[in-house]
Amino acid sequence: MHIMNDLSAESLRLSITQHLTYTLGKDKPHASTYDWRMAVSYAVRDLIIEPWFAATRKTYAEQGKRVYYLSMEFLIGRLLADAMVNLNILDTVQEVLDGEGISLAEVIEDEPDAALGNGGLGRLAACFLESMSTLACPAYGYGIRYEHGLFRQKFEGGRQVELPEDWLNQPHPWEFERPEARYTIPFKGHVETVDGATVWHPSETVYARAYDIPVVGWQGNWANTLRLWGAHSTELFDLERFNSGDHAAAAAPEELARTLSRVLYPEDTTESGKELRLKQEFFLTSAALQDILRRFLTEYDDLELLPQKVAIQMNDTHPALAGPELIRLLVDVYGVEWSAAKHIAQGCLNYTNHTLLPEALETWSTWLMGRVLPRHMQIIEQIDHEHLKATGTPPTLAIVKDDQVHMGTLAFVMASHVNGVSALHTQLMKQTVFADLNRLYPNRILNQTNGVTPRRWLRLSNPSLSRVLTDTIGAGWENDLDRLADLGAHEGDRAVRDAIGAAKRDNKVALSNWAADQLGISLDPDAMFDVQVKRMHEYKRQLLNVFETIARWDAIRANPNANWTPRVKIFGGKAAPGYVVAKEIIHLINDIANTINNDPVTGDLLKVVYPANYNVSMAQRLIPAADLSEQISTAGKEASGTGNMKFTMNGALTIGTLDGANVEIREHVGAENFFLFGMTAAEAQERSQMADHARTAILASQPLQDVLQMIVEGRFSPNDTGRYNGLVDLTWNHDPFLVASDFDSYLASQSAVDSAYSNTDHWNTLALRNIAGSGFFSSDRTIKSYMAEIWHTQSLA
Ligand code: NBG
């Protein structure tokens, strides 16, 4: 057990009040919740410093191999409560604050969510960082310190409105600014050859300045660093201009430079084709690589050793310039010969693919690439030339074709290992998008099924269930999640089943209170809480859920006295600002909520809630209170899903397709404890080839026809009856994600869910089996597997 257990309330009280006085400069009677939150954060952060330094010292002492996780997104959320849980000091802090008459819950809630990501890809990176610390795997996360994280979502008349997010409006107590750790990032200009060597004369430069956030693992034994880069001007403030009265122009260079780290792109699958995005990607990649080489050279002088000491993970293709940039630094700056440099780069680099959706496969025009990064364009062409020559590859598999640079191909060619994020996704990678590259480079693709950290997603967000688990199977499951399987032995114990049910009910009561307070809606905690939370996207098929909700409403109205299982349908998620169809679906959900929630006939039998601005903190509130988890994407489209894993761990049952990690969840919890419906990936692929698949399916389904009819008639938009004509038309005539084809199967599965829920003890048994089977989905398992199969690194525990 770690020293933190010996931390006395008295010494913590002293530390917190000292920070209040000396760091915040506040006298207790005048201290606000913000002041207390900052003081507590600094006091908790102090406790991480020791393990953080120790981890660095140990890594140097043992000459450990380091992992560098390059990601444009780290969706870390709030950090205070997570750190307290990992340090095991939550109770002590509570005691101190109680003594001061301060509410710990309010202090925790005061922290803004660090929303430096869009969805699964960014949250995965955050879970991975925490697991790497828990496992004492020496690692750095490298990302961008966006001044504005993902937009805040608001609903106006049911429509999504985007507001800027400004988490850095306040000082960020978890970061250490490192003015000395600064690199010059070059852009544009021209390239020339001088004495056989290539010289790039960039015409623009910015500084990347490091901001470090310590990430502490379970029990505070190890902390790694999340290093985020902020952009700053390389030009000094122009005092002469300022004095001459041109104030704006004097400040312009800094303003311009800062745009690079100003905003996170809110697209979660398609990339904006803007120059700024390309520059952001290069900014992150170049700063990270310069930092990696600098650190390496403080310990070693032979660059050939780099692959033995450094593993670089490219999180999707966003940092895929790492290949050309590492070659550039090695050749142009350190004088390494080309083929050695390329070999070294390939030995260090690995690439994770996170989606097969064609619109998400990044490409950049050669014109843009050549203009923004002229030296890299040359290097990419050389890599491509050698790739085609060595493999005898037809030009169709080139990195550069049709005047586009294909970043997936570039990442693939430059990586030692390429991985998918669930068994099915990896298999589809091999069969579809990367089939040819897989033939050329067999064994390069491997699978690493995603995972999530049980510290944040179970222990922190679900204390009621955590207590039941510890009481039943003993302590220590948090970093040994396979131990949840021990629950299986208690399945026959009514008291355990009841305790699991009671923990769920506690969470549902808490959520109902929150909904009453925040949304002014009263929910019945005994109704089934049916939750779909994720980015709004057609392939995730929120529309399928909406159609089922309408069908249910209609059926209840037709026969209100039948034995209905009361349900609360909960939705959450943001749409990319330019994604029109996804925004229409949001509007429709809000419209049906309005109609259904005010219908006295259906009353508490059906409610629809859609709290705005779904984020990590809201996920921590909703997931523990869910009975049913909606994972209903068109088979073959969701690479993995990670929300699905969080729900399972928290004892929700899944209604889902055979897609992404659902497949493995079902295997681990047992097919009889999972509500399966819909076509398989192969069937879906085939069906989508069929002309008129949508019309055929709709004509075969009376309930679906009724649903579409109600929508077109304007039942949910009486003042604007044509509002959803487009959406209905899309469903009849295109339905690219096969909502209609899977509708009847989904409806049948939902009614099986109703019957299962009507027997509470039976439902609790199913929940127990889901929890017991969820151990595999700890990100500790995932990281151990990356360490063994991709990074070839050792834990320094
Ligand atoms: C997302 C997938 C999810 C997956 C996460 C993490 C992107 C590009 N992909 O299914 O859609 O769980 O990545 O791997 O955000």
Residues whose N, C-alpha, C, O or C-beta is under 5 A from the ligand:
A	BS01	NBG	G120 L121 L124 D268 H354 T355 V421 E638 A639 S640 G641 T642
